[in-house]
Amino acid sequence: MNKHNILVTGGAGFIGSHLVRHLVGKYPDRTTVNLDKLTYAGNPANLRDIESAGNYVFVRGDICDAALVADTIRRYNIGAIVNLAAETHVDRSIDDPSVFARTNVLGTLTLLQVARDCWGGEAADKRFYQVSTDEVYGSLPLGGGAFSESSPYAPHSPYSASKASADHFVRSFGDTYSLPTLISNCSNNYGSYQFPEKLIPLMVNNIRLDRPLPVYGSGLNVRDWLHVEDHVEAIDLILHNGRPGETYCIGGSNERTNIDLVRLLVRTTDRLLGRSEGTSERLITFVGDRAGHDMRYAIDSSKLRRELGWQPLRTFEEGIEQTVAWYLENIEWLDSVTSGDYMHYYDRMYSGR
């Protein structure tokens, strides 16, 4: 694996841009290729600091374009594919499931077929890595328990159903065609460059602009939060040291109810803006719950810790402080992405659709 060039699909998005930056910096003697369609959440500005690096290549295109994918693999001698190209917003999947089926399912299938054809009988030392989500496992009760690699799939939204289907295709290509595959299922990520339809950047942006802070239902849904850079380090470790055919769960062991997280974001953002902590709590607005809203997610990462020695390096409190500070220090970036399409979904969420 250490000799192969790496293709990251969806590398201009949130997690993808952090992974691309990490790989370019850590492996200067290998080329990292970023294939991204640049939909609304893919932003070239996320990688402006490395766009001139000699070991970085950007290719604009769709993972459903088999000819383009094949040309990219052959042209850049790709020996590892990390698939992060995906539609990810649950609300959008409720509005139009077909878009999610196309990108998340058919796109993954296209990558698998092309990788199999391009690598042929020399695939043994190659890797196809599918980055998935804990949402494929469904919902946990508030009383306890955690998802693990042996948890049954039980997706509740079109988004999670599309990711579950993609995971099944990846496993099938490992079993049927002996393609060396890896899958990881991760908990909620947070950090810089996250498109502000997601909870944390949405709240920070609305607090700074004195806009309502929409919270679904009673706000008691629980999520396990992991800093994106800890996730990226886990991906790198699994890609290079994970056992082909295996799945690894990645979690932060930082469970928070949505309402507790929003209140933490209020206090942190208010303080960093020079306001009295808690001033913006008046903006919290409970809206109608999301259809099929999972109650709780939690991840058991013991396999990853035990087999590969991974552990998150950032505490939740430190990570949140750094994340809020980044958004407030990068207002130009926030303003560039919070227009038009973003506001449509913000307005829908606030109206309690």
N, C-alpha and C positions, 0 to 999 in steps of 0.2 A: 504493500500500500504506500510506503513512503516515497516511491518513485513516480507515482501516478499523478497526472494533472486531474483537477477536480472540477466538475460541473455542478454549480448550484443553481437550481431553478427557483425563480421567485426571489432572486437576490437583491432586488431593489425595495423589497418590503421591509417590514419591521424586524422580524427575527432574521430574515435572509440577509439584510444589509449588515447586521452585527456579525453574522457568520462569515460573510465574504471578507469584511474588514479583518476579522480574526485570522482567517486562512492566509490572506495576502501578507499579513505581517509576520505570521509564524513560519510560513514555508516559502521563503524568497526564491528557492530554486525550483519551485513548481508553479505552474500557471493555474490560477483560479479563474474560471469562466462563469460569468453571470448571465443566465438566459432569463429575460423577464419581458413580459408583454407590455408593461407599464400601464396597467389599468389604474383606476383612481387611487389605489393604495400603494402603487409602486412609484417611487419617487427617485429620480437620478440624484437629487440633492442629498439624499441619505448617504451617498458614497462619494461626494465631491472631494473629500480629503484624500482619496486613494485612486481617483480616476486616471491619474497619469502614472501610476505605478507600472513598472515594466513587466510584472508578473500578473497583471489584471487585464481581463478582456471582457467587454460588455457586448452581448448580442441581444438585440431586440427581437422578440418573437414569441410565438405561442407554443406551449408544450404539446398541443394537439396537432402541430404541423410536423408530421413524421419526417418529411424530407429535410426540413431545417434542423431538426434534432439530430438526424443521422449525419448531416454535413458537419455539424458542430462537434459531434463525438469524434469523427474521423479527422477533421482539420486540426483539432487541438489535442489529439491523442488522449482522449478522456478515459481514465480508468476507474473513476469513482463518480457516482451521481448522488447528490443529496437533493431530494425533492421537497422543496418548500413552496412551490407554486400552488396556490390554493385560494379559493374564495373562502373567507373565514367568518364573516359577520352573521350571527344567527338571525337577526332581524331581516337581513337581506335574503337569507335562504327561505324564510317564511314567505316573503314577497314573490320570489321567483326561484323555485327549486331547480329548474332546468339549467340555469347558469352554473349552479354548483355541481350538478351531475356531469355537465360537459367538462369543466375544468378539473374538478377533484377526482372524478372517476375515469372518464375517457382520456383525460390528459395523462393521468398516472399510467393507464393501460398503454397509451402510445409510447411513453418513456420506456416502459418495461419491454415492449415488443422491439423497439429500436435498439435498446441496449443488448437484448438477446441476439438480435441479428448482427449487430456490429461486432460484438465481442466473440460470438461463435464459440469455438472450442477452446478459446483462450480466456474464458471468463473466470476461471478458478481464483485468480488473484485480484479480480475486480470486485467492486462493491456497488450495490444499489441500495440506498438508504432512504427510507420513507419516514419523514417527520410527521407524526400524527398527534392526536390530542386525547386527553382523558375523557372528553365528552362522548367518545364511542362507547364507553362503559355505562352510560346512563346516569342515574342519580343515586346518591347514598342517603340513608336516613340521618337525621340530626344526631341520633344517639351514639354513633361511632362507626368504626370500620373504615377501610381504605381500599382503593383500587390497587390491584397488582397485575402482574403479567398473566395470571391465570383467571382473572375476572372475565365473566362472559360479556359479550357485546350486547348492548341494549340501547341503541341510540334513540333519542326522543325528538330531534329536530332534523329538518332536511340537511342542514350543515353536517351534523354528526353522522347522519346516515350516509352521506357521501364520503366522508372520511373513513367510516367503517368499511364501506364497499371497497375503497382504494386499498385499505390494509389487507383485505381478503385477497384481492388480486395480487398484491405483492407476495403474500405467503404462497399463493398457488404457483407463481412463477419460480419460487424457490423449490417447491416440491416437484413440480412437473418438468421444469427445464433445467434444474440445478443451477439457477441463477443465484449468486451469493447475495442474499438480501438481508437487510437489517430494518427493524422498525423501532421507533421510540414513541411513547405516548406521554405527553408532558402536560403539566398543570398550567394555570393561567400565568402568562408572562407579563412583566412590566419593565419599563425603562425608556430610554430616549428613542425618538423617531417612530413612535407608535401612532398610527393614524387616529385622529381624535374623534372617531365614532366609538372607540373603546372606552371603558369606564374611567380609568385614571386620567388620561389626557383630556377627556371630555370634561371631567369635573374641574381640573386645574384651569382649563381655558375658560369655563363658564364662571368660575370664582373670580378670575381676574377681570372679566367683563361684566360682573354683577348680574349674570343671567341665572334663571332657575336651574337647580341641580336635580334632574329627574331621577328618581329611584323607583325601580319596579316593585309593585306589590307592597309588602311590609318592610322590605329591605333585609329580611332575615336569611336570604339565600347565602350559602357559605361557599367560598372559593379558596383554593390553596394557591398562594402566590409565589412565583419564582422570578428572580431577576434575570433578564434576558441574557446577560453575559455569563451567568452561571449555566444557563441552558446551552449556550453556544459551546462552552468548555466541555459539557457533557456530550454534545454531538460530536465534537472532535475526538473525544476519547472513545466513544462507541464506534465511530467510523474506522479508527485505526486499530482498535483492540477488541472490539466486540466480536462475538462468535456468529458467523453467518447462519441465518435461519432463526436467530433469537430476537426476542422483543425485550426492550428495557423501558421501565417506567421512570420518569424524571419528575420529581416534586420538590417543593420548597419547604414543606412542613411549616407553612405559615397560613393557617386557616383563619379567615376573617369573614364576618358577615358583611354584606354589602354596605349596610348602614354604618357599621363601625368604621369601615374603610373610608367611606365618604366623610365622616366626621374627622378622621385623622387627616385626610386631605384638606379639609377646611382649615383645621388648626395650623397645619404646616404651611399652606399657601398664604393664609392670612398673615402669619408671622413673617414669611419671606417677602411679603408685599408691604410690610411695615404697618399692618393693621393689628388691632387687638385680636388675639386668638379666639376663634369662635364667632367672630362678627358675621361671617357668611353663612352660618347655620340657618339663618332665616330664609335662605334661598332653597333649602331642601324641599322638594316637592314630590310627594308620593303619587305615582301614576299607575294606571291599570297594568296588571301583570302581563308578562310575555307569555304567549301561547306555548305550552309544553315546557315551561321553565323548570329546569332541574334544580332540586333543592340544595344539594351539597355535593361537592367534589373533594376528594382527598387522595393523595398518592402515597403508596408505600414504595420508597426507592431503595429498599434494602438490597435487592439483587445488584443494582448498579453500584452501590457503595461497596458491597462485599466482593464482587467479581472484578471490578475495574478501579476501585479505590476513589470514586468520585464523591465529593461533598460540596455543597454550595459554600462560597467564600464570603458572601455578603449577608449581613443581617437584614431583616425586613425594614427595621427602623432606618438604618443607614441607606438602604436602597431607595426607600421612599423619599427621604430627604434629598438625595442626589437627583432623583428623577424629577421631583417638583422643581428643584432649582434649575435643572436643564431646560425645562419647558419655559420657565420664566426668563431665562437668559437667552432663549432662542425664539423670541416673539415673531421675528420675521419669518421663520420657518412655520410657526403655528398659523400665522395670518395667511401664508401662501397656500395652505391646505384646507383651511376652514372657510370654504366658500362654496356656493352653489350646491353641489351634490351632497356635501357634508351637512349643510343647513337643512336640506330636505329631510334627512334622517333624524336630525336633532329635533326638528319641528314635529315629526311623526311620533318620536319617543315622548316628547313633552306632552303631547295631546292625549297620551294614554291609549293609543290605537287598539 
